[in-house]
Amino acid sequence: MDVPGKRDDMIVHQQEPYNAEPTPSALAEHVLTPVRAFYGRNHGRMPRLDPLAWRLSVDGLVDRPLELSLAQLREGFPHHEVIATLQCAGNRRAGLMAVRDIPGQHPWGPGATSTARWTGVRLADVLAAAGLRAGTTYIAFEAPDVAPEADPPQPYGGSITAAKATSAEALLAWEMNGAPLTVPHGAPVRVVVPGHIGARSVKWVRRITAQDHPSDNFFQASAYRLLPADTSDPRPGDGVALSSVALNSDVLSPDDGAVISAGSTTVLGYAFAGDDRTVSRVDVSVDGGRHWVQAELAEQVSPWAWRLWSATVRVPAGQVEIIARAWDSAAALQPEHAESVWNPKGYVNNAWPRITVTAR
Ligand code: MTE
């Protein structure tokens, strides 16, 4: 399937299913990523759903199972907007692959991260209408797209805790940056779970189930889990199921490998921390970490959004490594080396970003 409406210069890791990220410079242009530049992450062929025929079922541990049309969803609940960054757990995997190969996974750069204004209804309001029963600890989602890579092949799904699902920020969204959701981003309706890894923001959602255990879907029980580096034969349930996004940052300009003028140089990037954390400081060094310049942080447009940053540094002539590091509101610092965070599936590379430029 072709993917209409994306920039021509997207870095396409896979055409079918479509997996692509914007170039670092395209990502640096806007706090709200235009839909044309927003990364796309798909595990199966994108379903084209008829919005009039689409139904959302809400079942499981509820007093009143629901089946809602798009009109009922839009007319039956108050509308809410949240500006939120989506970050794939595989973001920056290329940095882990440089340490040790990770067969069968896409080498995402810094661009499996983007930010949008999402409009829809609160998941909490829909769950309240269904009447969550005592004992509900997880809310599971299911979509119609079948992922061949899953074992056995199955529709995409996952779950979040009932606490997160009933938070003010979790949405069932039909708009992205003020326009109707496009097919690649989950039309007619997707889940948006701000602060959690992108995998939990299930696109084309068709079923929501209240239950007393996490989803047993492949993408909850087997994929998107952090495994110890020496794991050879993981079983479902092994490792840590990824949910909150760990503090991360990357450099978006100059490009890695660029030839620049020696002297004063502006370095641009983003930093993001999930759930109850926000970014509080970013530093940049051009001398291997002996000296650091504190970056200027752009406005925090929402508690659920990244912060773009810029720093002006003096780059000496020659080959120079530019390093950045971020702190969050809990005073956590990113880990220094990718070697220490390497894991078999290549998730959560939040090591200090490093690019090399030649200054003349
Ligand atoms: N939802 C469905 N139904 N199928 C998918 O493959 N991919 C997930 C999530 N929701 C996925 C999905 C992953 S891994 C991410 S990172 C985000 O969607 C990406 O959202 P985007 O393609 O809108 O950027």
Residues whose N, C-alpha, C, O or C-beta is under 5 A from the ligand:
A	BS01	MTE	Y39 G40 R41 N42 H43 G44 Q87 C88 A143 D145 Y156 P184 H185 G198 A199 S201 V202 K203 W204
